[in-house]
Structures are given as structure tokens and as C-alpha cells.
Amino acid sequence: MTDTAVIEIALRTMMVALKLSAPILVTSLVLGFAISLFQSMTQIQEFTLAFVPKVIGVGVALLVSGNWMLHTLVEFTIDLFDMLPGLLA
């Protein structure tokens, strides 16, 4: 196993982690910004007003992109297992 192979695996792992977390993080970021903007305009400082829509939005994002996320993770794992004999030799 060379240094190049380790760096390649680490880079692919970070890219997959970024791809998998992006739908959830972007949804939470957009909803959080919109709710904060609404709260600052109306001066309503209620914690549940910020929390509940984000939880619902993240749940919807998981339902919408969950199949793609699972497929991406399984594909990455299969690729790692396919590369294993070449890395050990």
C-alpha cells in the first residue's frame, strides 16, 4: 500500500462524506436562515419556531435523498472491497 493509494482513499472518503451530508446540511442551513430572518422581522423569539421546521425539513430531505445516499454509500463500499486485493499485494 503506497502513500498515493492512502491519499486517494482518504480523498474519496471525504468526497463521499461531503456528498452524503450535503442535502441535510443545505436543507438545515436554508431553513435556519429563513426562520431566523422571519424571527428577526417579527421579533418573535420562540425556540420551537426555529427547531420544529428544521427537524421536519431534515426529515423530508432524508426521505427524498435517502435512496440516493444509500446507493452512493453501498457503491463506495463495494469499490473499496474491490480495491482491497490490489492494495494488499
Backbone as a printed PyTorch tensor [residue, N CA C, xyz], in Angstrom:
tensor([[[  0.8550,  -1.1700,   0.0000],
         [  0.0000,   0.0000,   0.0000],
         [  0.9030,   1.2360,   0.0000]],

        [[  0.7700,   2.0190,  -1.0240],
         [  1.6290,   3.2040,  -1.1620],
         [  0.9430,   4.4320,  -0.5670]],

        [[  1.7360,   5.4770,  -0.4640],
         [  1.1930,   6.7430,   0.0460],
         [  0.1230,   7.2940,  -0.8790]],

        [[  0.3140,   7.1080,  -2.1640],
         [ -0.6550,   7.5920,  -3.1410],
         [ -2.0020,   6.9080,  -2.9700]],

        [[ -1.9750,   5.6110,  -2.7150],
         [ -3.2220,   4.8660,  -2.5270],
         [ -3.9550,   5.3270,  -1.2760]],

        [[ -3.2110,   5.5860,  -0.2200],
         [ -3.8230,   6.0510,   1.0300],
         [ -4.4610,   7.4260,   0.8200]],

        [[ -3.7480,   8.2990,   0.1330],
         [ -4.2800,   9.6420,  -0.1250],
         [ -5.5100,   9.5630,  -1.0190]],

        [[ -5.4800,   8.6710,  -2.0150],
         [ -6.6390,   8.5120,  -2.9020],
         [ -7.8620,   8.0130,  -2.1400]],

        [[ -7.6630,   7.0330,  -1.2770],
         [ -8.7780,   6.5010,  -0.4820],
         [ -9.3060,   7.5780,   0.4680]],

        [[ -8.4110,   8.3220,   1.0920],
         [ -8.8450,   9.3830,   2.0120],
         [ -9.6120,  10.4670,   1.2690]],

        [[ -9.1390,  10.8330,   0.0830],
         [ -9.8310,  11.8450,  -0.7050],
         [-11.2110,  11.3760,  -1.1350]],

        [[-11.3040,  10.1270,  -1.5990],
         [-12.6090,   9.5850,  -1.9990],
         [-13.5510,   9.4920,  -0.8080]],

        [[-13.0140,   9.1280,   0.3530],
         [-13.8410,   9.0350,   1.5580],
         [-14.3930,  10.4030,   1.9480]],

        [[-13.5580,  11.4310,   1.8860],
         [-14.0260,  12.7690,   2.2300],
         [-15.0440,  13.2850,   1.2160]],

        [[-14.8630,  12.9540,  -0.0560],
         [-15.8280,  13.3790,  -1.0690],
         [-17.1790,  12.6890,  -0.8700]],

        [[-17.1510,  11.4100,  -0.5440],
         [-18.4040,  10.6950,  -0.2810],
         [-19.0840,  11.2610,   0.9610]],

        [[-18.3160,  11.5560,   1.9950],
         [-18.8980,  12.1490,   3.2090],
         [-19.5080,  13.5100,   2.9030]],

        [[-18.8450,  14.2940,   2.0640],
         [-19.3770,  15.5910,   1.6810],
         [-20.6600,  15.4470,   0.8780]],

        [[-20.6800,  14.5040,  -0.0680],
         [-21.8840,  14.2630,  -0.8710],
         [-23.0510,  13.8120,   0.0030]],

        [[-22.7680,  12.9320,   0.9620],
         [-23.8430,  12.3870,   1.7890],
         [-24.3870,  13.4090,   2.7810]],

        [[-23.5500,  14.2970,   3.2520],
         [-24.0250,  15.2710,   4.2410],
         [-24.6120,  16.5200,   3.6000]],

        [[-24.3430,  16.7630,   2.3380],
         [-24.7800,  17.9960,   1.6880],
         [-26.2960,  18.2080,   1.7040]],

        [[-27.1270,  17.2240,   1.3310],
         [-28.5710,  17.5050,   1.3310],
         [-29.1120,  17.8920,   2.7090]],

        [[-28.6330,  17.2420,   3.7390],
         [-29.1200,  17.5310,   5.0880],
         [-28.6170,  18.8940,   5.5510]],

        [[-27.3330,  19.1650,   5.3330],
         [-26.7650,  20.4260,   5.7940],
         [-27.3260,  21.6220,   5.0350]],

        [[-27.4990,  21.4870,   3.7300],
         [-28.0360,  22.5960,   2.9440],
         [-29.4890,  22.8720,   3.3360]],

        [[-30.2740,  21.8200,   3.5220],
         [-31.6610,  22.0000,   3.9530],
         [-31.7270,  22.6980,   5.2980]],

        [[-30.9150,  22.2520,   6.2330],
         [-30.9010,  22.8630,   7.5640],
         [-30.4230,  24.3160,   7.5030]],

        [[-29.4350,  24.5870,   6.6700],
         [-28.9250,  25.9460,   6.5420],
         [-29.9670,  26.8860,   5.9500]],

        [[-30.6290,  26.4640,   4.8880],
         [-31.6340,  27.3160,   4.2420],
         [-32.8200,  27.5540,   5.1670]],

        [[-33.3070,  26.4910,   5.7920],
         [-34.4350,  26.6600,   6.7140],
         [-34.0520,  27.5070,   7.9210]],

        [[-32.8660,  27.3050,   8.4620],
         [-32.4160,  28.0980,   9.6010],
         [-32.3080,  29.5670,   9.2570]],

        [[-31.7810,  29.8640,   8.0600],
         [-31.6750,  31.2590,   7.6440],
         [-33.0520,  31.8810,   7.4570]],

        [[-33.9600,  31.1460,   6.8080],
         [-35.3050,  31.6780,   6.5670],
         [-36.0470,  31.9050,   7.8780]],

        [[-35.9290,  30.9770,   8.8010],
         [-36.6170,  31.1140,  10.0840],
         [-36.0030,  32.2500,  10.9010]],

        [[-34.6910,  32.3790,  10.8860],
         [-34.0440,  33.4730,  11.6070],
         [-34.4370,  34.8230,  11.0270]],

        [[-34.5340,  34.8820,   9.7110],
         [-34.9660,  36.1180,   9.0720],
         [-36.3950,  36.4590,   9.4740]],

        [[-37.2620,  35.4520,   9.4810],
         [-38.6460,  35.6640,   9.9000],
         [-38.7140,  36.1070,  11.3560]],

        [[-37.9210,  35.4550,  12.2180],
         [-37.9310,  35.8140,  13.6380],
         [-37.4110,  37.2270,  13.8640]],

        [[-36.4000,  37.6250,  13.1200],
         [-35.8700,  38.9740,  13.3160],
         [-36.8250,  40.0340,  12.7790]],

        [[-37.5750,  39.7200,  11.7280],
         [-38.5290,  40.6880,  11.1970],
         [-39.7460,  40.8320,  12.1010]],

        [[-40.1870,  39.7280,  12.6980],
         [-41.3800,  39.7830,  13.5380],
         [-41.0530,  39.9280,  15.0190]],

        [[-39.8020,  39.8150,  15.3850],
         [-39.3320,  39.8770,  16.7620],
         [-39.9650,  38.8150,  17.6470]],

        [[-40.2620,  37.6630,  17.0530],
         [-40.7460,  36.5060,  17.8090],
         [-39.5300,  35.6410,  18.1190]],

        [[-39.2240,  35.4680,  19.3810],
         [-38.0560,  34.6830,  19.7690],
         [-38.5090,  33.3970,  20.4680]],

        [[-39.1140,  32.5290,  19.7130],
         [-39.6030,  31.2620,  20.2450],
         [-38.6810,  30.1480,  19.7560]],

        [[-38.1920,  29.3280,  20.6950],
         [-37.2480,  28.2760,  20.3390],
         [-37.8860,  27.2160,  19.4400]],

        [[-39.1230,  26.8270,  19.7360],
         [-39.7600,  25.7760,  18.9420],
         [-40.0390,  26.2370,  17.5180]],

        [[-40.1910,  27.5320,  17.3150],
         [-40.3940,  28.0450,  15.9670],
         [-39.1590,  27.8110,  15.1110]],

        [[-37.9900,  27.8100,  15.7050],
         [-36.7570,  27.5510,  14.9650],
         [-36.4670,  26.0600,  14.8670]],

        [[-36.8490,  25.2960,  15.8720],
         [-36.4530,  23.8890,  15.9460],
         [-37.3470,  22.9690,  15.1150]],

        [[-38.6340,  23.0820,  15.2590],
         [-39.5680,  22.1510,  14.6290],
         [-39.4990,  22.1760,  13.1040]],

        [[-39.5070,  23.3360,  12.4450],
         [-39.4090,  23.3160,  10.9810],
         [-38.0930,  22.7200,  10.4690]],

        [[-37.0050,  22.9390,  11.2130],
         [-35.7310,  22.3490,  10.7910],
         [-35.7770,  20.8270,  10.8960]],

        [[-36.3640,  20.3090,  11.9580],
         [-36.4730,  18.8540,  12.1130],
         [-37.3390,  18.2720,  11.0070]],

        [[-38.4410,  18.9230,  10.7070],
         [-39.3200,  18.4500,   9.6320],
         [-38.6110,  18.5370,   8.2820]],

        [[-37.9010,  19.6310,   8.0380],
         [-37.1750,  19.8020,   6.7800],
         [-36.0750,  18.7770,   6.6000]],

        [[-35.3320,  18.4980,   7.6570],
         [-34.2760,  17.4860,   7.5740],
         [-34.8820,  16.1050,   7.3510]],

        [[-36.0140,  15.8280,   7.9900],
         [-36.6990,  14.5470,   7.7560],
         [-37.1460,  14.4030,   6.3160]],

        [[-37.6950,  15.4700,   5.7510],
         [-38.1120,  15.4340,   4.3390],
         [-36.9010,  15.2620,   3.4340]],

        [[-35.7990,  15.9480,   3.7460],
         [-34.5800,  15.8090,   2.9430],
         [-34.0530,  14.3780,   2.9930]],

        [[-34.1390,  13.7510,   4.1630],
         [-33.7170,  12.3480,   4.2690],
         [-34.6330,  11.4260,   3.4710]],

        [[-35.9350,  11.6960,   3.5080],
         [-36.8630,  10.8710,   2.7270],
         [-36.6230,  11.0190,   1.2240]],

        [[-36.3560,  12.2420,   0.7930],
         [-36.1730,  12.4980,  -0.6340],
         [-34.8360,  11.9470,  -1.1270]],

        [[-33.7710,  12.1690,  -0.3590],
         [-32.4440,  11.7880,  -0.8430],
         [-31.8880,  10.5330,  -0.1840]],

        [[-32.6570,   9.8700,   0.6440],
         [-32.1640,   8.6920,   1.3580],
         [-31.7700,   7.5490,   0.4530]],

        [[-32.5530,   7.2910,  -0.5880],
         [-32.2340,   6.2050,  -1.5170],
         [-30.9220,   6.4850,  -2.2280]],

        [[-30.7440,   7.7130,  -2.6960],
         [-29.5000,   8.0930,  -3.3680],
         [-28.3140,   7.9860,  -2.4160]],

        [[-28.5080,   8.4110,  -1.1610],
         [-27.4330,   8.3550,  -0.1830],
         [-27.0170,   6.9110,   0.0990]],

        [[-27.9920,   6.0420,   0.2550],
         [-27.6870,   4.6330,   0.4990],
         [-26.9800,   4.0130,  -0.6960]],

        [[-27.4530,   4.3230,  -1.9070],
         [-26.8250,   3.7940,  -3.1160],
         [-25.3740,   4.2740,  -3.2300]],

        [[-25.1240,   5.5360,  -2.9350],
         [-23.7670,   6.0860,  -3.0000],
         [-22.8530,   5.4050,  -1.9910]],

        [[-23.3430,   5.1930,  -0.7870],
         [-22.5320,   4.5670,   0.2530],
         [-22.2370,   3.1080,  -0.0670]],

        [[-23.2180,   2.3760,  -0.5690],
         [-23.0110,   0.9740,  -0.9370],
         [-22.0260,   0.8750,  -2.1010]],

        [[-22.1600,   1.7500,  -3.0890],
         [-21.2470,   1.7550,  -4.2290],
         [-19.8090,   2.0380,  -3.7880]],

        [[-19.6390,   2.9880,  -2.8770],
         [-18.3080,   3.2970,  -2.3590],
         [-17.7210,   2.1110,  -1.6000]],

        [[-18.5360,   1.4500,  -0.7980],
         [-18.0610,   0.2970,  -0.0390],
         [-17.6690,  -0.8410,  -0.9640]],

        [[-18.4530,  -1.0930,  -1.9860],
         [-18.1220,  -2.1510,  -2.9490],
         [-16.8160,  -1.8190,  -3.6650]],

        [[-16.6250,  -0.5600,  -4.0420],
         [-15.3730,  -0.1530,  -4.6830],
         [-14.1740,  -0.3670,  -3.7510]],

        [[-14.3500,  -0.0600,  -2.4670],
         [-13.2560,  -0.2870,  -1.5170],
         [-12.9210,  -1.7660,  -1.3950]],

        [[-13.9350,  -2.6140,  -1.3340],
         [-13.6730,  -4.0560,  -1.2400],
         [-13.0580,  -4.5890,  -2.5230]],

        [[-13.4160,  -4.0160,  -3.6680],
         [-12.8010,  -4.4320,  -4.9330],
         [-11.3330,  -4.0170,  -5.0010]],

        [[-10.9870,  -2.8790,  -4.3900],
         [ -9.6080,  -2.4070,  -4.3960],
         [ -8.7180,  -3.1230,  -3.3740]],

        [[ -9.3220,  -3.8240,  -2.4450],
         [ -8.5710,  -4.4270,  -1.3320],
         [ -7.4790,  -5.3960,  -1.7720]],

        [[ -7.7270,  -6.3380,  -2.6880],
         [ -6.6390,  -7.2370,  -3.0910],
         [ -5.4510,  -6.5040,  -3.7190]],

        [[ -5.7200,  -5.4900,  -4.5070],
         [ -4.6350,  -4.7340,  -5.1140],
         [ -3.8450,  -3.9210,  -4.1020]],

        [[ -4.4990,  -3.4860,  -3.0410],
         [ -3.8170,  -2.7100,  -2.0240],
         [ -2.9490,  -3.5700,  -1.1220]],

        [[ -3.3450,  -4.8020,  -0.9090],
         [ -2.5920,  -5.6880,  -0.0330],
         [ -1.3900,  -6.3090,  -0.7300]],

        [[ -1.4280,  -6.3620,  -2.0490],
         [ -0.3250,  -7.0160,  -2.7860],
         [  0.8770,  -6.1120,  -2.9020]]])
